[in-house]
Amino acid sequence: MSRPLEAALVPPTDPAWRAFLFQQPSALPYHHPAWVETVAETYRFRSFVFVVRSARGDVLGGVPLVAVGALRGKRWVALPFTDACPAVTDPALPHEEFARLLADEGARAGVSAIELRGPLGEAGAPIERGVVHELALTNEDELFAGFESQVRRNIRKALRLDLTLRTAERIDDLTEIYFALHAETRRRLGVPTQPRRFFKNLWEGMLARDLGFALLVYHGSEPIAGAVFLEWNRRLIYKFGASDARYWSMRPNNLLFWEAIKRGCEQDAKVIDFGRSDREDEGLRAFKRSWGAVEEPLVYTALGRPAKSVNGSAERLLKPVLRRSPLWVGRSLGEVFYRFGA
């Protein structure tokens, strides 16, 4: 009779987990231990990885998690502030078995629910969280020809104008120059601003280790747009973007995405992920599709008793207030909202 599989909780830096993860072509930048620690350190979450091992001790699958609580009870999430973080498993490990072992581990720890930011076969309760757009990368000429005509015109317009694009080279480029654009953009959208320390940790944990990059666009000496991309395992992920609405007619955002796509082609990335969009945001979805990106449902999996989300209702109430408030209001609310509403 074969020995049963073994489940365990290990640190994100566990050597056996890293060795397994770094061999998986499906692993995302969000699975990388550096991203896990960036999120955990910023919001003071306890982070760990649930792993399943074979009888011989080989890792067959796992998923990084953080323990969150307060507003919605004690839960495990993979991962807050992360568009997608599905379980990474060997084909020999059935999803149903992985889910059973994870649910048992959570029950022993006294958590009320576990949320994975990805599908898990027929296991658990699927929850749709919007859509995601991905563009397979080939070569610049082929991709440019596949963009809708409006995208091509906007790129050409931005290239003709007095715009300067550069890659962030030091921490202040992210925590000062980009952050100023980010805070203003969040106010315009009516949502709280992530703490400045998040971008400090993002620089030190990811960008300074070649696990991402930030791009900035200037009109003369004025920074007018910026974007942050995560980069690992032949994947680019658009994570954050911000811009000065006064300069939208110059199409700086088209310039940012085109530069990121070209960079991905040069570095042999296989795909660029345009990030999560809400289904009701048809304008944003249309913009992403206009680049030739394929739209797919973004499905999460809940194990245990699903927690009722507080974010949607809270954000609807906050939007009109934040849009009329000084920047410090959104920043102060972000300090509380993102940790306790995760």
Backbone hydrogen bonds, N-H to C=O, Kabsch-Sander energy under -0.5 kcal/mol:
donor,donor_aa,acceptor,acceptor_aa,energy
6,E,53,R,-2.3
8,A,51,V,-2.2
10,V,8,A,-0.5
10,V,49,V,-2.6
14,D,11,P,-2.1
18,R,14,D,-2.6
19,A,15,P,-2.5
20,F,16,A,-2.0
21,L,17,W,-3.3
22,F,18,R,-2.8
23,Q,20,F,-1.4
24,Q,21,L,-1.9
27,A,24,Q,-1.5
31,H,28,L,-1.8
32,H,28,L,-0.7
32,H,29,P,-0.8
35,W,32,H,-1.1
36,V,32,H,-1.9
37,E,33,P,-2.4
38,T,34,A,-1.7
39,V,35,W,-2.3
40,A,36,V,-2.4
41,E,37,E,-2.7
42,T,38,T,-1.8
43,Y,39,V,-2.0
44,R,40,A,-0.9
45,F,40,A,-1.7
46,R,67,A,-0.7
47,S,45,F,-0.6
48,F,65,L,-2.2
49,V,10,V,-3.1
50,F,63,V,-2.4
51,V,8,A,-2.8
51,V,49,V,-0.6
52,V,61,G,-2.5
53,R,6,E,-3.5
54,S,58,D,-2.7
57,G,54,S,-1.7
60,L,52,V,-3.4
61,G,52,V,-1.1
62,G,88,V,-2.2
63,V,50,F,-1.8
65,L,48,F,-3.2
66,V,77,V,-1.8
67,A,46,R,-2.1
68,V,66,V,-0.5
68,V,75,R,-2.6
71,L,69,G,-0.6
71,L,340,F,-0.8
72,R,69,G,-0.7
73,G,70,A,-1.4
75,R,68,V,-3.1
75,R,73,G,-0.5
76,W,113,A,-1.9
77,V,66,V,-2.4
78,A,115,E,-2.5
82,T,79,L,-1.0
85,C,117,R,-3.2
88,V,62,G,-2.8
89,T,87,A,-0.6
90,D,60,L,-3.5
93,L,90,D,-2.3
98,F,94,P,-2.2
99,A,95,H,-2.9
100,R,96,E,-2.1
101,L,97,E,-2.4
102,L,98,F,-2.3
103,A,99,A,-2.8
104,D,100,R,-2.3
105,E,101,L,-2.1
106,G,102,L,-2.4
107,A,103,A,-2.4
108,R,104,D,-2.1
109,A,105,E,-1.4
110,G,106,G,-0.7
110,G,107,A,-0.9
111,V,106,G,-2.2
112,S,74,K,-2.9
113,A,74,K,-0.7
114,I,303,L,-2.6
115,E,76,W,-2.5
116,L,114,I,-0.5
116,L,301,T,-2.9
117,R,78,A,-2.5
117,R,85,C,-0.7
118,G,116,L,-2.1
120,L,121,G,-0.5
123,A,120,L,-2.1
125,A,302,A,-2.7
127,I,300,Y,-2.5
129,R,298,L,-3.4
131,V,277,S,-2.7
132,V,296,E,-2.7
133,H,275,G,-0.7
134,E,294,V,-1.9
135,L,272,I,-2.5
136,A,134,E,-0.5
137,L,270,K,-1.7
143,L,139,N,-2.5
144,F,140,E,-2.9
145,A,141,D,-2.1
146,G,142,E,-1.0
146,G,143,L,-0.7
147,F,143,L,-0.7
147,F,144,F,-1.1
148,E,290,S,-2.8
151,V,148,E,-0.6
152,R,148,E,-2.0
153,R,149,S,-2.5
154,N,150,Q,-2.3
155,I,151,V,-2.4
156,R,152,R,-2.3
157,K,153,R,-2.5
158,A,154,N,-2.3
159,L,155,I,-2.2
160,R,156,R,-1.4
161,L,157,K,-1.3
163,L,161,L,-2.4
164,T,218,Y,-2.5
166,R,216,L,-2.5
168,A,214,A,-3.0
173,D,170,R,-1.2
174,L,170,R,-0.7
174,L,171,I,-1.1
175,T,171,I,-2.8
176,E,172,D,-2.0
177,I,172,D,-1.8
178,Y,173,D,-2.3
179,F,174,L,-1.2
180,A,176,E,-1.8
181,L,177,I,-1.3
182,H,178,Y,-2.7
183,A,179,F,-3.0
184,E,180,A,-1.8
185,T,181,L,-2.3
186,R,182,H,-2.7
187,R,183,A,-1.9
188,R,184,E,-2.2
189,L,185,T,-2.0
190,G,186,R,-1.1
190,G,187,R,-0.5
191,V,186,R,-2.4
193,T,330,G,-1.5
198,F,195,P,-1.2
199,F,195,P,-0.8
199,F,196,R,-0.6
200,K,196,R,-1.7
201,N,197,R,-2.9
202,L,198,F,-2.4
203,W,199,F,-2.2
204,E,200,K,-2.5
205,G,201,N,-3.1
206,M,202,L,-2.1
207,L,202,L,-1.8
208,A,203,W,-3.2
209,R,206,M,-1.3
210,D,207,L,-1.5
211,L,206,M,-2.4
213,F,229,F,-2.3
215,L,227,A,-2.5
216,L,166,R,-2.7
217,V,225,A,-2.8
218,Y,164,T,-2.9
219,H,222,E,-2.7
220,G,162,D,-0.7
220,G,218,Y,-0.6
222,E,219,H,-1.9
224,I,217,V,-3.0
225,A,217,V,-1.3
226,G,242,A,-2.7
227,A,215,L,-2.0
228,V,240,F,-2.8
229,F,213,F,-3.0
230,L,237,I,-2.6
231,E,211,L,-2.1
232,W,235,R,-2.0
235,R,232,W,-1.0
236,L,271,V,-2.2
237,I,230,L,-2.5
238,Y,273,D,-3.1
239,K,228,V,-2.7
239,K,237,I,-0.7
240,F,228,V,-1.5
242,A,226,G,-2.5
244,D,224,I,-3.0
245,A,243,S,-0.7
247,Y,244,D,-2.3
248,W,245,A,-1.3
250,M,247,Y,-2.0
251,R,248,W,-2.2
255,L,251,R,-1.4
256,L,252,P,-2.0
257,F,253,N,-2.2
258,W,254,N,-2.3
259,E,255,L,-2.2
260,A,256,L,-2.2
261,I,257,F,-2.6
262,K,258,W,-2.4
263,R,259,E,-2.4
264,G,260,A,-2.4
265,C,261,I,-2.2
266,E,262,K,-2.3
267,Q,263,R,-1.9
268,D,265,C,-1.3
269,A,264,G,-2.9
270,K,234,R,-2.8
271,V,234,R,-0.9
272,I,135,L,-2.1
273,D,236,L,-3.2
274,F,133,H,-3.1
274,F,272,I,-0.6
277,S,131,V,-2.5
281,D,278,D,-1.4
282,E,280,E,-1.7
285,R,281,D,-2.1
286,A,282,E,-2.6
287,F,283,G,-2.0
288,K,284,L,-2.2
289,R,285,R,-2.4
290,S,286,A,-1.8
291,W,288,K,-1.2
292,G,289,R,-2.2
293,A,288,K,-1.1
294,V,134,E,-3.2
296,E,132,V,-2.6
298,L,130,G,-2.7
299,V,297,P,-0.7
300,Y,127,I,-3.3
301,T,116,L,-2.6
302,A,125,A,-2.4
303,L,114,I,-2.9
305,R,112,S,-2.1
314,A,310,V,-2.1
315,E,311,N,-2.9
316,R,312,G,-1.9
317,L,313,S,-1.7
318,L,314,A,-2.2
319,K,315,E,-2.2
321,V,317,L,-0.5
322,L,318,L,-3.0
323,R,319,K,-2.2
324,R,320,P,-0.6
324,R,321,V,-0.9
325,S,322,L,-1.1
329,V,326,P,-1.3
330,G,326,P,-0.9
331,R,327,L,-1.9
332,S,328,W,-2.5
333,L,329,V,-2.6
334,G,330,G,-1.9
335,E,331,R,-1.2
336,V,332,S,-0.8
336,V,333,L,-0.7
337,F,333,L,-3.4
338,Y,334,G,-1.5
340,F,336,V,-2.4
341,G,337,F,-2.0
